[in-house]
Amino acid sequence: MTVVVGYVPTPEGEAALTQAIAEARKSNTTLVLINSSKGEATVDNRFAQEGDIHDIEQRLASQGIQYLVKRPVRGHDAAAEVLDAAEEHKADLIVIGLRRRTPVGKLIMGSTSQRILLEADCPVLAVKAG
């Protein structure tokens, strides 16, 4: 069993990570954290800093969570990276964070979230921050 979480360094990403940790602990399963960038990682604010990843790894280890952190920079969108990881690791659950959107934003919904929700072969748990 595996839980895959799409992580970005935002309140929504933190909410997703917190829930993914709870799910992994509850199921005594491995957590796979995906933090990807389409391009140059040093200028992509969705790509977590090394110190942030180190803190997350310490947090997971201190809670006894088996984990794998993947930080691909291949030009693929985040949805593809999360979906690929879910398939590769035979995920039982994907956890993603959602944020509030304007009416226009709702029309075009976050394409990453929408794509994961629609294309995943396993259940997807979407959480909001705060």
Secondary structure by P-SEA (a helix, b strand, c coil): cbbbbbccccaaaaaaaaaaaaaaaaacbbbbbbbbbccccccccccccaaaaaaaaaaaaaaccccccccccccccaaaaaaaaaaaaccccccbbbbbbccccccccaaaaaaaacccccbbbbbbcc
